[in-house]
C-alpha cells in the first residue's frame, strides 16, 4: 500500500466490501480517513471499531446525487484541511 501514514484518504462505499476492508487496513497503517456511504449508521459503527476513530470522518453520501458533493467536500476540508487520496 505504500506510505499512507498521516495521509488523508477518502473512501466511498466504505460501509461494505472492498471499501470496508480498505478502511480497516488504512486505519491500521495510520491514515486519516474520510468514510462515505449512504448508510451513515453503518459507517459510525465501523468508525468505532477502527484503530484510531478520532482520525475518521464519516459522511452520508450518495454518489448518484451530485448536488450533495459540495457540502461533503466542504466538511472534509473543514475537518482535515486537505485530501491526499
Buried (B, 14 or more C-beta within 10 A) or exposed (E): EEEBEEBBBBBBBBBEEEBBEBBBEBBEBBBBBBBBBBBBEBBEEBBEEBEEBEBBBBBBBBEEEEEBEEEBBEBBEEBBEEBEE
